[in-house]
Amino acid sequence: EPLADIKNHVNNFNHGEEKWDSSKSVVMGMINGYPLGIYQTFVGSLRATGYPGYIVLGIASNAPQGTIDYLISQNVTIKYIENADKCTFNGTKLNTGEVVDMQKTSGWKCSKDHPDYKITWGRFVHYKDWLEECPQCTDGVILTDVRDAYFQRDPFVAAVERNQQNALMVFEEDPELDNTNWLTNIPVKSCRKYYVGKTRMLCSGSTMGSREGILTYLNIMKEEFDYWKIREECRLNMKGDDQSIQNYLYYTGRLNHAVSIPYREGPINVVGYRAARISEQAQKEAKEKGLDRVKGDFYIQNGKWQEWLPPEHGMIDPERGLIVNLDGTPSALVHQVDRFGLLNSHWVLQMKRTGWIYNKGGVRQTTGEDPQLAKAKSNNDGYIFLRPSDFKPLGSKTSMLYADAEGSAKALLKEAQTPRSIPDDAIDPVVEEARCNRYNLKYSGRKERRRIFYGSNIADDSWHIITIHALEFYGIFHTVVFSESNRTQMHIPRDFRFGKDSESLAALKNGMYGPNTLVHVEQYINEIGWPKGIGYEGLQSGPIIEYWKSKGMQHGDIGYYSDVDEIYSRDYLRAMQICDVAEFDAHENCRDARISARALVFEGGPLCRTARTWQHPDLVAGECIEGISNTPSLHPHPERTWKGTGWQGDGYTKRTGYHKLPKNATHFPLHNAHDFRRQSGRSYGGVGFG
């Protein structure tokens, strides 16, 4: 029997004397068409283990810039995959033998470099190319799926610790799953007329070995693909037959340098079959409880998010939530985690918030909370803000502009003008749902963020506060417009600081607010001597809305007006962009279309907090702003102060009960620039969230 020969070979296998060096090892994968959060889970979890080696990922040639920026920031080698104009591989349907035209079947693609192979086969050919193009990748190699995998330990360190530095390691799936399953049985019988039988299923989506061992494996797989692709009975319309081929090759002795690693006994743990059964059980329990779906906290009790699975399953360390091998040690790479459904999504979210804190290694704890996590939680009950280090530099500008800044302000300006990644740019449904929950809002699956147009009057504001404002909101705003006047509010003449040819203006527009954010300074001139004080401020801010309109602001966008030193948290603004917010989605024709912060007030510095709170800054639905609304004729024109140019008079606002409008009014007044500062709206979250 070939299997007996394989077992004899394994028993006599020479592991080699040199230990794998992670810095000379490589992890390879291919992924296309998924949100940034998937890349962050895969790459972020791997880097969090301390893995210093190479990561090579094949992604679509038209991948979003945010994804590319993130991968570059994590030192990932990107291989761009272009689709072939025409695939030369065609599959056949088993039941009819009808040839499937690859150009008309959306489920199939071929790469431009290897059009003879459907992409599920072609990835192996690409892996061979990429490994040969990486002469410095001399030690361990992992080939793995990306979408449904994450790391908990450096896999090459784990292999060395387990004395599993084999030339080629293939990993067994759950013992209840064998090769009588259709995935192997049907394709192999159709093509090779061979019955693999009741042998352990080996996963082709995650393989590990030495450089030489993996190259040999890839050559053998390619040889078998070449056999299958030219025979009609082998060209099957299915996506998993690369696993069929691998099992056939192993159990017929073609992969004679391979070692089969038992289920949950190696650096890679393929959890799919068991995870699917657990998910099915959870769905059954949810149905019995009258729930329509299973969420990420289904089994979590008393806020102990680490215990996301009941102990009877024996799959996790309950103190940290890590998926473990049979000996209780963390599995280095966990594959097919998507089979859990949403059961582990809450745990993954918490790990991402804390920088994958349990991936750092260390002694296993059996009681109490991990002290590192306790430190990370700080005083905010598990809520972790994005850290400055999450915004990875993307090179440096050749020209830094400092205007009149000095000392620490100059350092802040340099930081603000440095191009960097936008780690929260992509929409990850798990992250967004948790974000919305923080503010008692719901997330219904919105696919695009609401655009935010920002505006502020500006004068002699310090570069400290301007750069802090820009750093907090980097990459969020569609448009930023400042209005600078030739006179103060009390009508005292002043020179323009941000004039047309000034270095101050050039610095503002030098990428401080993000690579795609439009920045403009409007020069407001008023020589009539009227009004003064708050009335003058309102007139000065009028051009802001005009500029928003000129840059395409629409009724579904958000207008954000404030002084530069009135700052929402980044997380709060992201929530306003994505959550179900009644003031933006169901404001009853502008009856209630405004949100105001409940903000802490500091005088001079962070140690000088006052006892009062502040009802600014403010957000207003674009549909309810004068000049932006597409139904202005339907809204009443209120009495306004300052000879009709100022804010809405009493009786025309929510605060005064709209008592000057008809009781059966269906539409309500639109906001002008004055109204942003003279009214207040609903607040979400507690004091300090704004």
N, C-alpha and C positions, 0 to 999 in steps of 0.2 A: 504494500500500500504506500502511495506517495506520502501520506501523513506520517507514517512511521519513519520514513527517511528524514522528514522535516524535524521530527522530535529528536532524532539522533544528532542531527546537525546542530540544533539548539543546545543540546547538552554539552557538546564539545566546542561551543562558540567561544572565541577569544575576544574579550572585551577591549583589549588594547591597554597600553600602559599610561597614555597621556589622558588627563582629565580634560573634559571640554571647558573651554574658556568662553564665558558668555559674551565677552567683548568681541570675540571672533566668530560668534554664532549668528544665525539669521532666522527670523520668522517671516514666512511668506504667505500671502493670501490674495484673493481677488474679490472685489465687491463693486457693485454698481447700482446707482439709483436709490440709495437709502439716505435718510436724514443724517445730519452731522452727529447727532447723539449716538448713533451706532458706532461711528468711527471713534468717538470719544470713549465709549465703553471699552472697545477692544484695545485701542492704543493706550488710552489713559490707564487702564488697569495693568497693562504690561509694564509701562514705564514706572508705575507706582511700586512695582516689586523691586525696583532698583536695577532692572535689566538694562545694561549699557550697550547692548549689541545692535545689530542691524535689523531693521524692519523694512520689508519690501512689499508694497501693496499695488496691485493693478486696479486702476479706477477708470471711469469713463473719461474720454478726452474732453467732454463738455461738462465736467463736474463743477459744482458751484464754487465760486472763489473762496467762500468761507471754509469749505471743506479742504481745499488746497492749502489755504493759509494755516489751518490747524495742523495738517499733516507735516507741513514744513517746520512748524514750530516744535514738533515732537521728533524732529530729525528722522522722518520717514522718507525712504527712497520711493518716489512715485513713478510708476510705470503706466503711461496713458494707453488705454485700449481703445482703438477705433474699430467700429463695426465694418465688416466687409461690405462692399457694394453688392456683392452676390456670393452667397455661400455655395461652395461646391459639394458640401455634404447634404444629403437628403435622407430623411428617415422614412420608415414605412409603418403603417398601423398594423398591429398584429392581427386584428380580426378580419381585415379585408385585404391586406397587402397593398392598399392604395398608397402611392407615393405622396409624401407631404412636401409641398413646395415651401422651402424655408423662407422665401420672400413674402409669403402670405400668412405665415404662422407667427403671431406676435410673440409666442413663448420661446422661439428659437432665434439665436443670433450666432454669428461666427465672427471671429476677429479678423481684421484686415491682414495681419501678419500670418495667420494660420487659417485660411478659409476652408481648408479640407476637413476641419474638425468642428463639430458643434461645441459651443463654448464650455460645456461641462467636461468635455474631453480636452478641449484646447487649452484650458488652464494648466494642465499638466505639462503640455508642450511649452507654454510660456514659463512655467516654473524652471524647466530645464534651461531655457534661454537665460533667464535672470540669474540663476545660480552660476552658470558659466561666465556671466558678465560681472560676477562678484568674486574675483580671485582672493580677496581678503576675507571672505566667508569660509574659513578653513575648518571650523569645528562643527558644532551641532547645527542641525537644520530641522525646522518644523514647517510643514505644509498644512495649512488649516483653513477651514471656513472662517468667515469673519462675522457675518451677521448674527450668528447664534452662539458666540463664544466670548468668554472673558477669562482673564488670568487672576490667580490668587497668590502665586509664587513665581519666581524665575524658573522656568521649566528646565533649563539646562543645569542649574544648580541642583534642582530636585532629581534629575536623572543621575547626576554624579553621586548624590547622597544615597540613592537607591541601587547604585552599582548597575545602572541600566544604560550604559554608553554603547549601545549596540549599533551595528552598521545600518540596520533598518528595523524599526519597531512598528508593528501594526497593532491596533488596539481593539480588544474584544468589546462588544456591546453586552447588554444584560443577558444573563444565562438563559432567560426565557425566550430569547430571540435567536433563531438559528437559520441556516441556509435552505431550509424547506420553504421559507418565506418567499413570496412571489418576486420580491426585489432581486433575488439571486436566481431562483429556480426558473422562472419564465425566460429571461433573456439568455441564460447559459444553455438551457435545453434547446432554445430556438436556434442559437448560433453554433454552439459547439457540440450539441447533442450529448451533453454531459450532465450528470446528476451530482451536484455538489453534496447534497444530502444533509443529514442532521449534524452539521458541524457548526462551530461558533461563528456568529456573524462578525466580520471585521469591518470597521468603519473606514471608508476611503476619504472622509472629510477632514481627518486629522491624522497625520503620519509624522514620524520623527526618526532621525538617524544621523549618521555622519555625512559629510559632504560626498565622499565617494559612494557610500551606501545609497544615498538618496538619488544621486545621478544614475546609478545602475538601475534603481527602481523605476525612475522616470523613463529611461531607455526601454525597459521591458514593457512598461505600460503603453508607450508610444507604438512599439512593435505590435502589440495586441490591438490597439485602436486601428492600426493600418490594416490588420486582418479583417476586422469587423466592418470597416467603412466601405469596403468594396464588395460586400456580399449582402444581397437584398434581405436574406433571412436574419442578418445581424444588425441592419440599420433600423433601429427601433425608435419609435416616437415616445421616448421616456427620458427623464432627466437624471435618474439615479443609476444608470447602468454602468457608470464608472466604478461603483461599488460592486456591482455584479462581476465585472472584469477582475477587480482586485482579488475578490474571494476565489474566483476560478483559478487565477494565477497562483495564489498561495497554496490552495489545496491540491493542485496538480504538480507542485514542486518547482514551479518556474521562478518563484521568489525564494531561492534556496539560501539567501543570506539574511532572511527575515526572521525576527523573533516575535511571536505572538504574546502580547502583554495581557494577562488576565484582567477582567473587569474590575475597576477600582483598585488596581495594584500598581499603577505607574504614574508618570508625570502628566498623563492626559486621561481624563475621566469623561467617557461618552455617556451622558445621563439620559439620553432621549427616551428610551422605552420606558424606564421607570418613572421619569418625569411626567410622561403622558398619562400613565396610570394614576399618578397622584392628582394630576389636574382633573381627570375624569371623576375621581372620587370627590374632589372639592366642588365640582359643578353639581354633582348629585346632592351633596350636603346643602349647597346654596339653594337649590330648588326646593328642598324640604323646608328650608327656612323662609321661603317666599321671596328670595332674592333673584333678580333677573340676570346677575352676572357675578363672577368671582373677581374681587379686586386684590390689589397687592397686600392689603392688610387683613386678608380674610382670616388667617390663623393667628394674627398678632394679638396679644393680650397685654393690657396695662402699659401700652406704649413701648414694650420690649421688642423693638423691630428686628433685633438679631434672631429672635425665635420665630422665623417666618414659616417654618414647617413644624408639625407636631413631632415629638421625640420618637414616636413609634416607627417612623420611617427610617431613622438612623442614618440620614444623609447629610446632616449638618452639625457643626459645632454650635450648640445653642447659645454660647456666650458671645460668639462673633458672627454667626450666620454663614460662615464659610462652608462650602460643600467639601466633604471629606472623603478620603479613601477608606477602605475597610479597616485600616489600622488607626484611624482617627486623625491622621495628618491631613492638612489642606491639600486638595488636588491642585496641582500647579496650573493646568489649563482645563477649564470646564467647557465641554462642547455639547451642543444641542439643548442649551438652556431655554430656548423658546418653547420647548414642549411643556414647560411648567405653566404656560399661559402667562397670566399677570401675577402669579403667586409670588415670584421673587422680585417683582418690579419695584416694590417699595424698598426692599433691601438694597437693590442696585442703586436706586436714587440716593439713599442715605450714604452709601459708599462713595458715590460721585461727589456728593456735597462735602464729604470729609477728606477728599483726596485719596480714596481707597485706603483708608487708614489701617485696615487689618491686613493689607498686602505687604506690610513692612516686615513681617516675620516676628521672631521673638518667642518667648515661652508661652505656651498655651495657658490661658487663665480658666479657672473653673468656677470662681465666685466673683461677684461684684462687677462693676463696670470698668471697661478698659480705661486706664488713666489718660491715655492719649485722646480717646474720644471725649472724655469728660472735659479735657482742656479745650478741644476743638468746639465743643458745644457752647463754651463761654457762658454768657448769661442769657442766651436766646433760645433755650429749649430745643436744641438740635438744628436751629436754622443757621446755616453757614453761608455767609456772603461770598461772592466771588473775590478771590484774592488778587492783588496786583500781579502776582506771578502767573495767573491764569491767562493774562494778556501777553502773549509771547511776542517779543520783538521780531519784526520781519525785515531786518537790515536797518540801515540808518540813512537819513537824508544827507545829501552832500551840503545842503545849505540850511543852517539853523538861524532863525531870526530872533533877536532878543529885544529889539526896540529900546525902551528906556529901563528895562528890567535889570535888577542887580541882585547879587547874593543868592539867597534861596529861591527867589522868584525866577532868576535866570535858570537855575537847575530844574525847576518845575516846567518852565517853557521848553527846555530841551526834552524833557520826558514827554510832554504833551505832543510835541511835533515828531516824535519817533514812531514810524509805522508799526502797527502791531495787530495781532489777531483779534477777532471778536468772538470770544468763546461761547456766548449765548445767542449767536446770530440765528442758527438753525432752530427749527421747532421740533422738540422732542416731546411727544404727548405725555409721557410719564412725568417729565420735569414740569411741564406746563400745568398739568393737573394739580401737582403738589404746590406749585407757586400760587395758583388761584385759591387753593384751600387755605393758604396762609392769610388771605384777606377775606375769607368767608364768601368767596365767589366760586362759580362753577366754570368748568372748561368743557365745552361741547364739541371739541375737535376742530376748532378754527384752523384753517390751513395757511392763512396769511396774517401777518401782524397789521394792525391799524397803523397808518403812517402818522407821525407826529411832526408838526411844524412849530418851531420854538421862536419866541420873540421877547425882547427886553429893551428897555431904554438903557443907555450906557453913557458914562461920562468919565470920571476919574477912578473907576473901580480898579482895585489893585490887580496886578498880574497873578498874585497868589490865588485870589478867588476865581478869576477867569479860567486859569488852568485847572483848578480843582473841578470847576463846573464842566470843563471840556473832558477831563479824564473820566469823570463819573458817567458821562453820557456818550462816550466814544462809540460811534457806529450806530447810535439809536435814532437820531433826528434825520428827517428827510431834508429839512431846511432850517437854518439858523439865521435870523435877521435881527440886527441891533439898530436902534434909532438914536443917533447922537445929534444934539442941538447946539446951535451957536450961542445959546443963552441958558442960564440956569433956570430953575423953576421960579426964582424971584426976579428973573429977567436981567440978570447981570451978564454982560458979554463974556464969552470964553472962546478960546481957539479950538478948532476941531483937532482932536487927538488922533482920530482914525481917518484922516483925509485920504483922498484918492491915491496919492503917491507915497503915503507914509509907510514906514517899516512896521508900525503898530498894526495897520490894516493887513499888510502882507503876512505878518505873524499869525493873525487870526485866521487867515485863509490858507495857512500852510499845513493843512491836514489835521489840525488840533481836534476837530470834532468827528473825524473819521474819513476814510478814503472816498466815500461817496456822498458826503453831506455838503450841501450848498451853504456857503457862508457869505453874508452880505451886510454892509453897514449903510444905512440910509442917513443922509445928511438933512436934518430938519432945520429950516430957517423960519424964525418968527420975529418980525420987527414991529408988530402992531402994539406991543406992550400989554397985551391982554390975552388970556387970563393969566393969573399967577398961581403958584402952589399946585395943588392936586389937579386943578383944571388944566394947567399947562402940561402936566405929566400925561394926561389923557390925550390931549391934542398931539403931543410929540409921538405917542405910540400908535396913532392912527395909520401912518404909512406902513406899519408892520403888517397889518391885515391886507393892505393893497399888495404888498410884496408876496405874501403867502398866495394870494389869488394868482399873481403873475407866474408863479412857479407850479401852478397846477393843483392847488389844494382843492379837495372835493368834499362833498357832504359827509362821506364816510370816514374822513380823517379827523385828527384831534388837534385843536389849537391849544398850545401851552404858553401862557404868558406869565412872566415873573420878573423880579429883580434878579440879577445874576447870583446874589448870595442867598436866594431862596431855592433850595434844592430838594427835589424828591430823591429817594433812593433809587438806584438803577433797577433793583428787583421790582419795586412798586410800579415803575413806568412800564417794565416788561409785562407785568400783570395787566395794566390798563390796555396794552396793545393786543392781548390775546384772550383774556377772560370774557365771560358773559357779563357785561356791565350795562345795567338798565339805563344809565344816563347817556349811553351811546347807542344802545340797541332799541330801547323802548321808552323814549323820553316824552311820549305823548305830544308830539309836534312842538317840542321845545318848552314844555311845562317844567321839566326837570332834566336839564341837559348839561349839568355842570358838576364838577368834582373839585373840592378844595382840600388842601392838606390840613392836618392838625399837627403843626410842626413845633419842635422845640426851638427856643430862642436863645442864642448865645450873643454875648456882647464882647467882641474883641478876641475871643479864643475859646477852645473847647473846655477850659476849666472855669469859664465864667458863664455858666448857664443861669438864666433868669427863671423866675417862678411862673412867668406867663407863657402862654402858647400863642401861635399865630395861625390865622386862617388862610394863609397863602403858602405856596403858589396854587394856580388854578388851571383846570383843564375844561375845555368846552367842546362839545361835538361840532364838527365842521358844518353840519347841516343847520346849526343854530347860530351861525356867525354872519353878521351883515356882510354882503359881498360874496359870500361863499354859498349860502343857501340857494338851492335851485327852485324854491317856491316862495320868494320874498313877498309876493303880492297877497299871499294867504295869511301873513302874520300881521298883527296890529302894529301901528306905529305909536309908540308911547310918548308921553310928555317927557322931555329931557331937561336937565339942568344946563347952566351956562348958555343961555339963549338958544336952547335946542341942540347944542353940540355935545353936551356932557352925558352923564349916566342916566339910566331910567329913573323916573320919579316914583315916589311912593304910590302903591296901588297897582304898579305894573310889574312887580317882582314877586318871586315865590315867598320871600321873607315877609312881604306885606300882604300876602294872600291874594294877589291879583284882583283886589276888590274894585278897581276901576274898569275892569273888563267885564263884559256880559257874563252872567252866570253860566250860560250855555256855550261859552267860548271853546272852540276846538283847537285853535292855534294861539301861540303865545309869542311875546316879543323876541326879536333876535338880539344877540349881544353885539355891541360895538367895543372899541378898545377900552373906553372908560369902564364898561361894565365888568371887565375882567377883575378890576381892582376894587369895585364897590359892592360886589355881591359875594355871597358864599354859597357853597353847595355841599353835597353829602361827602363824608369822609369814610374811607375804608381802612381798616386796621386801627391800631392804637396811636396814641401820641408818639411822635418820633418816626412813624413809618414814612412820612412825607419827606 
